């Protein structure tokens, strides 16, 4: 029985990975997890409900590998989960070439490491995908960290940031950027819930300069860009400019570009110049990123098209962290 999308094209590679760890099949992999008291399949569905079946089974395999490797800390479990995700990358695909599965595991491990103090979802506009990822992290990461990980959303548009905050129970941080002095002022902070979700701080910027000022004000250590409606206008310039600033100051900053890989994005900025604009989102991501994923930050089908699994890159960050924490809590 085919359990997930592109089963016949992926299963040979998956079976090879399972054989390395003495796992007979994916059902046994899931039983390894459920016998410990948690189900990665349900965790993944809980982060992005519209994810594809292959995403759920990829995390099942990743968690089973973590158990087989004897991982007891979420930080090490995350890297093992990355091996499971990598097994689901379609041979010869963009995702396979970029080692996206291992990359997601390493990113989650970084967020569970005490050296990372602040993580940012850096979007073209505030999006539900960033919110899904942030919720996944907020609900789990700090269960196993000594020092809480601060999570922020930083995107274009103050109205969008306010709406996303209200819907998801985040804290909306209203800012006012002085373009004459370059100073960022915090006008107000409004929490739309109590508990872990309220710890996610959501910012809306008017332009790139304000976006960079927000990154600097929050002391962002790691970020992931989206691949959304304004890729050339906001998140890539913000990440690139902030990286330049961090290099000048001797500060560590790890930048992940989530999008790209398909060529054109259906947006006038990326299409107007014809062939010369081919893959603009992808190209800009390469200019600032320390790691580049493939496909949309939000749309499962777009990531699937890149030869990976059907789950947005931003929600995937939340799922990776949540599953790694589950391993630590139950093993």
C-alpha positions in Angstrom: 0.0 0.0 0.0 1.3 3.5 -0.9 1.5 5.5 2.2 2.4 8.9 0.7 3.0 11.0 -2.4 5.7 9.8 -4.9 6.0 6.5 -2.9 7.3 4.5 -5.8 10.1 7.0 -6.5 11.2 7.5 -2.9 10.7 4.2 -1.2 14.0 2.5 -2.4 16.1 5.3 -0.8 14.0 5.3 2.4 14.3 1.5 2.7 18.1 1.8 2.4 18.1 4.3 5.3 15.8 2.1 7.4 18.1 -0.9 6.8 21.1 1.1 8.2 19.3 1.5 11.5 17.6 -2.0 11.6 14.1 -0.7 11.0 12.0 -3.1 9.0 9.4 -0.7 7.7 7.7 2.6 8.4 5.0 1.0 10.5 7.7 -0.4 12.8 9.3 3.1 12.8 6.0 4.6 14.1 5.7 1.8 16.7 9.1 2.6 18.0 7.8 6.1 18.7 4.3 5.3 20.0 5.8 2.7 22.4 7.7 5.6 23.9 4.5 7.5 24.3 4.5 10.0 21.4 3.4 10.0 17.7 5.4 12.2 15.3 2.6 11.7 12.7 0.2 13.6 15.0 2.7 16.2 16.0 3.4 17.2 12.4 -0.3 17.3 11.5 -0.8 19.6 14.5 1.8 22.1 13.2 0.5 22.4 9.6 -2.8 20.6 9.2 -2.7 20.8 5.4 0.7 19.1 5.1 1.0 16.0 2.9 1.3 12.4 4.1 4.9 12.1 3.2 5.8 14.9 5.7 4.2 12.9 8.6 6.0 9.7 7.6 9.4 11.5 7.1 9.2 12.7 10.7 8.2 9.3 11.9 11.3 7.9 10.4 13.4 10.7 11.7 12.2 10.2 15.3 12.7 6.4 15.0 16.3 7.0 13.9 16.8 9.3 16.9 15.5 6.5 19.2 17.8 4.0 17.5 20.8 6.3 17.9 20.0 6.6 21.6 19.4 10.3 21.5 18.3 11.7 24.8 18.8 15.4 24.2 16.6 17.4 21.8 19.6 19.0 20.2 21.1 15.7 19.1 17.6 14.2 18.2 17.1 17.1 15.8 20.1 16.1 13.8 18.9 12.5 13.7 15.5 13.7 12.5 17.3 15.4 9.7 18.6 12.1 8.5 15.0 10.8 8.2 14.0 13.9 6.3 16.9 13.5 4.0 15.9 10.0 3.2 12.6 11.4 1.8 14.4 13.7 -0.7 13.7 12.6 -4.2 17.0 11.4 -5.9 18.3 14.0 -8.4 16.0 16.7 -7.1 16.8 20.3 -6.0 16.1 19.2 -2.4 18.5 16.2 -2.7 21.2 18.4 -4.2 20.9 21.0 -1.4 20.7 18.4 1.4 17.5 20.1 2.6 16.5 17.3 5.0 19.8 17.5 6.9 19.6 21.3 6.7 16.2 21.3 8.5 17.6 19.0 11.2 20.7 21.1 11.7 18.5 24.3 11.9 16.3 22.8 14.6 19.4 21.6 16.5 20.7 25.2 16.4 17.5 26.5 17.8 17.7 24.1 20.7 21.3 25.1 21.4 21.7 27.6 24.3 24.1 29.7 22.1 21.1 30.8 20.0 19.1 33.4 21.9 16.8 34.9 19.2 15.3 33.3 16.1 13.4 35.3 13.5 10.9 34.4 10.8 11.7 37.0 8.3 8.9 37.3 5.8 7.9 39.4 2.8 4.7 40.0 4.7 3.5 38.5 7.9 2.1 35.1 7.0 0.2 32.2 8.5 3.1 29.9 7.6 5.5 31.9 9.8 2.8 31.8 12.5 2.5 28.0 12.2 6.3 27.6 12.6 6.5 30.1 15.5 3.7 28.3 17.3 5.4 24.9 16.9 8.6 26.4 18.4 6.8 28.4 21.2 4.9 25.3 22.3 8.0 23.1 22.6 11.5 24.6 22.5 11.6 26.1 25.9 10.6 22.9 27.6 14.2 21.7 27.2 16.2 24.9 27.1 17.7 26.5 30.2 17.4 29.9 28.7 14.2 30.5 26.8 14.5 31.0 23.0 13.1 34.3 21.9 11.0 34.0 18.7 10.0 37.0 16.6 8.2 37.5 13.3 9.5 40.4 11.2 7.7 41.3 8.1 6.5 44.1 5.8 3.3 45.8 6.9 2.1 46.9 10.3 -1.5 46.0 9.7 -0.6 42.5 8.7 1.6 42.1 11.8 -1.3 43.3 14.0 -3.8 40.9 12.4 -1.5 37.9 12.6 -0.8 38.7 16.3 -4.5 38.9 17.1 -5.5 35.7 15.3 -2.6 33.6 16.8 -2.3 35.2 20.3 1.1 36.7 19.7 2.4 40.0 21.2 2.2 42.8 18.6 5.1 45.2 18.9 4.3 48.5 17.4 7.4 50.4 16.2 8.2 53.8 14.9 11.3 54.2 12.8 13.0 57.6 12.6 14.3 57.8 9.1 16.3 61.0 9.9 18.3 59.5 12.9 18.0 55.8 12.1 16.6 55.1 15.5 13.9 52.5 16.2 11.3 53.4 18.9 9.0 50.8 20.5 5.7 52.6 20.7 3.7 49.8 22.5 3.5 46.0 23.1 0.1 44.3 23.1 -0.2 40.6 24.1 -3.2 38.9 22.6 -3.1 35.8 24.8 -1.4 34.4 27.9 1.2 31.8 28.0 3.7 30.6 25.4 2.1 32.1 22.3 2.3 35.5 23.8 6.0 35.2 24.1 6.2 35.3 20.2 6.8 38.9 19.3 5.4 40.1 16.0 6.8 43.2 14.2 5.6 45.0 11.1 8.0 47.2 9.2 7.5 50.0 6.6 10.7 49.3 4.7 14.1 47.5 4.7 15.8 50.0 7.0 13.2 49.5 9.7 13.3 45.7 9.2 17.1 45.8 9.7 16.7 48.0 12.8 14.2 45.5 14.2 16.7 42.6 13.7 19.4 44.6 15.4 17.1 45.7 18.3 16.1 42.1 19.0 19.6 40.7 18.6 18.6 38.0 16.1 21.1 35.1 15.9 19.3 32.9 13.3 16.6 33.7 10.8 14.7 32.1 7.9 13.4 34.1 5.1 10.0 33.4 3.4 9.4 33.1 -0.3 6.3 35.4 -0.5 4.8 38.3 -2.3 7.6 40.7 -1.8 10.8 38.7 -2.0 12.9 41.3 -3.8 11.6 44.2 -1.7 12.0 43.1 1.9 13.2 39.9 3.4 16.3 39.2 1.3 17.5 42.8 1.5 16.9 42.8 5.2 18.8 39.6 5.7 21.7 40.7 3.5 22.0 44.1 5.1 21.8 42.7 8.6 24.4 40.1 7.7 26.8 42.8 6.5 26.2 44.7 9.7 26.9 41.6 11.8 30.1 40.9 9.9 31.3 44.4 10.6 30.5 44.0 14.3 32.0 40.6 14.6 28.6 39.1 15.6 27.5 35.6 14.6 24.4 35.5 12.5 23.1 32.4 10.6 20.8 33.2 7.7 18.6 30.6 6.1 16.8 31.2 2.8 13.7 29.0 2.7 12.5 29.6 -0.9 13.7 29.3 -4.4 14.6 26.4 -6.6 11.8 26.6 -9.2 12.9 29.5 -11.3 10.4 32.3 -11.7 8.0 33.3 -8.9 4.7 34.6 -10.2 5.3 38.2 -9.3 5.9 41.2 -11.6 9.3 41.9 -10.1 10.5 38.4 -11.1 8.9 38.2 -14.6 9.1 41.6 -16.2 12.6 41.2 -17.5 12.0 37.8 -19.1 14.9 35.3 -19.0 17.2 37.7 -17.2 14.9 37.6 -14.1 14.7 33.8 -14.0 15.0 32.6 -10.4 15.3 36.0 -8.8 14.1 34.7 -5.4 16.5 31.8 -5.6 19.4 34.1 -6.6 18.8 36.6 -3.8 18.7 33.8 -1.3 22.1 32.6 -2.4 23.5 36.1 -1.8 23.0 36.2 2.0 22.2 32.6 3.1 24.4 30.2 5.1 21.9 27.5 4.2 19.3 27.5 1.4 16.2 25.3 1.4 13.9 24.8 -1.5 10.3 25.7 -2.3 7.8 27.8 -0.5 7.9 28.9 3.1 4.2 28.0 3.3 2.8 25.9 0.5 3.2 22.1 0.8 2.8 21.4 -2.9 5.6 23.8 -3.8 8.1 22.1 -1.4 6.9 18.8 -2.8 7.7 20.0 -6.3 11.3 20.5 -5.2 11.6 16.8 -4.5 11.2 17.2 -0.7 8.1 16.6 1.4 4.7 18.3 1.4 5.1 20.9 4.1 5.9 24.6 4.1 9.5 25.4 5.2 8.4 27.6 8.0 6.0 25.1 9.6 8.7 22.5 9.1 11.0 24.4 11.4 8.3 24.2 14.1 7.7 20.5 13.4 11.4 19.7 13.6 11.8 21.4 17.0 8.5 19.9 18.3 9.5 16.3 17.3 13.0 16.7 18.7 11.7 17.9 22.0 9.2 14.9 22.1 12.2 12.6 21.7 13.9 14.1 24.7 10.8 14.1 26.8 10.0 10.4 26.2 13.4 8.8 25.8 
